[in-house]
Amino acid sequence: MKKILLPTDFSDTAGYALRCAANLAKTYKAEIIALYMIDRADAFLTRKEAMDLFENIDYHERINDSFKEFLNHEYLKGIKVTTEIKRQIDFSKISDIANELDIDLIVMGSHGAHGLEGMVIGSNAEKVIRTSNVPVLIIKNFIPDFKFRKVVMACDLNLDLIETFKKATDFLDKHSIDYKIVYVNTPEDFLSTRVMQAEVSKYCEAQGLDEASLKEKVVFYDDFNVEAGIFNFAAEVNADSIVILTHGRKGLARLVFQNYGEKIANHSDFPILTVKA
């Protein structure tokens, strides 16, 4: 991991993301690129000022002053931090910026006050998740010593997500991140152990994976519902993050939105790492 992109609006939640990005930068000896994107509606400007946004020199000075204050932390010492200001580009174009800057990971703060739907849909974070070709780490709370020591990847062994699954496991393996793949077995959609094992075999065959190595990673976890299972298992193993696989053009995958993503975000303090094919 060489470059971490940190989109910021200079809010407290962006500060939480900065702290996590700093910890990761120290671990992987990476550079942080703090990004401010000028959109048509901006909290710093009056309506009249917004009309003259791109000619407003004073406005750019204020952004740079905000960067100085935002980045004035002891924990950033020894880390290379650069800043970027992009004009007339909204968060749905984040993939272009990530490609331009050769980014390995995006770290972004989000309030998440109303569950995952409030945290993602209709927000800048949602635009980033839908369009980013690099993994996105969403931070909701203050975490003083965040590291990728152990993560839990939620997976229902859906063959439609094979490409995304490979991308996620490649990222985790490349950065020597210990992970478990949790498949939650619920009373509503109960499967016997034999059937679940057969699903793993089918998944391995479709991906050309070594079945024995994958079986070491997969955990079958029984719970009353999927969201409770993911949350409880992640808590049991003291995970640092929950990994969610996404379909870019459809937003977050069925894995998240139909049933349990909202409760994961609402009832846990876990950072969420999203990966899109």
Secondary structure, DSSP 4 states (H G I P E B T S, - for coil): --EEEEE--SSHHHHHHHHHHHHHHHHHT-EEEEEEE--SS-TTS-HHHHHTGGG-HHHHHHHHHHHHHHT--GGGTTS-EEEEEESS--GGGHHHHHHHHT-SEEEEE---TTHHHHHTTTSHHHHHHHH-SS-EEEE-S--TT---SEEEEE----GGGHHHHHHHHHHHHHTT-EEEEEEEE-STT---HHHHHHHHHHHHHHHT--HHHHHHHEEEEE-SSHHHHHHHHHHHTT-SEEEEEE-GGGSB-HHHHTTTHHHHHHH----EEEEE-
